[in-house]
Amino acid sequence: MTASASHSPAADTLSYEQAGVNYDLIDPLKVAAQRAAAATAGHLAGHGFSEVPASRGESAYVVDVGPFYLASIVECLGSKALVADEMKALTGKSYYAGIAQDTIAMAVNDLITVGATPLVVQAYWAAGGSDWFADAQRAQALVEGWKKACDVCGVAWGGGETPALAGIVESGRIDLAASCTGIINPKTRLSVGDALGAGDAIVLLSSSGIHANGLSLARKLVERLPQGYLTEIEPGLTYGEALLAPTTLYSPVTEALAKAGVTMHYCANITGHGWRKLLRHPSSLSYRIHSVPAVPPVLKFIQQHAKQDDREAYSTLNMGAGFALFVKAGDAERTVEIAKAQGVDAIVAGVVEASASKQVLIEPINVRFGDDDLQLR
């Protein structure tokens, strides 16, 4: 059992595990799959290529094809579409343009962690039956939102698959996923942590809200709210609307950094596992956080009404930080400026230090995550 799992919440606390997601059960399968997958890497040699071993266990897989690297990733949206469906029933509005952006962001924001420029996105839209596509407003919003997100990222939409999976996907629902292929050129843009070390600065890019992780918890919380999704979290903003704020696309920032000559020593997409994702690199380093970003109102609301302490909240949700960049200390302020020029707020949040073991120390809230809190390899 991990340290986070052994943490004893109050009796009325609503945890991610109580909402139906237990990473202690999921992560061992991921580790087993990675080990089996690693045994297949030799097949690349038959084509004259090779893998980048350090990309195993990272957010995207990297192949050396000679003059450049290719990176690839596949990601699903998860359950955020269920919130869009419930809000459509309550308000009559379609939220699927934002849902489309969320789905692409799940793939693109992972792909760019290894230094890749996104090239091609493929769509996987699996409905519970053909009737799902009969709602022309919803279907068109999905198409338009998908295309717009591709334009923001400068990525080609190559194609996709739209199966009707009655009996597998629930009737009236849709399972959304995206795969993305990118190029790392020049090869010096590769970011798998080879240069990560003590003295590096930690720059955190702001999130737009919950993004697309923690939605099982957010949906479970509705049962505690007097007006459900229509409960106001602040004047004029309902809980449902706040949950559906589209996930920030971070590739414009990483591309701008590359053009400015800022080298990323490492990156982490802060999605599932919350701030524990700062522990992703295998090196024994300490990540000391001296400043935390402002927490979006919807995440404050979730933490308050789920009665979570800071440790539980920061181990599950992004809490205002959607993406982490590890750069040379001398590049930290310039990284913040470049991010802001792309419309994404950012702060210099901390520093990497030498350590006997991996740990994240979030000093402003007195929370520590150790090596046992994240097992992804």
ABEGO torsion letter per residue (X at the ends): XBAAAABBBBAABBBAAAAGBBAAAAAAAAAAAAAAAAAAAAAAAAAGBBBBAAABGBABBBBBAGABBBBBBBBBAEAAAAAAAAAAAAAGBBAAAAAAAAAAAAAAAAAAAAGBBBABBBBBBBBAEAAAAABAAAAAAAAAAAAAAAAAAGBBBAEEBBBBBBGABBBGBBBBBBBBBBBBOBAAABBAGAABBBGBBBBBBBBAEAEABGAAAAAAAAAABAAEAABBABBGBBAAAAAABBBBBAAAAAAAAAAAGBBBABBBBBBBGEAAAAAABABBBBBBBABBBBBBAAAAAAAAAAGBBAAAAAAABAGGBABBBBBBAAAAAAAAAAAAAAGBBBBBABBBBBBABBBBBBAAAGBBBBAAABBAX
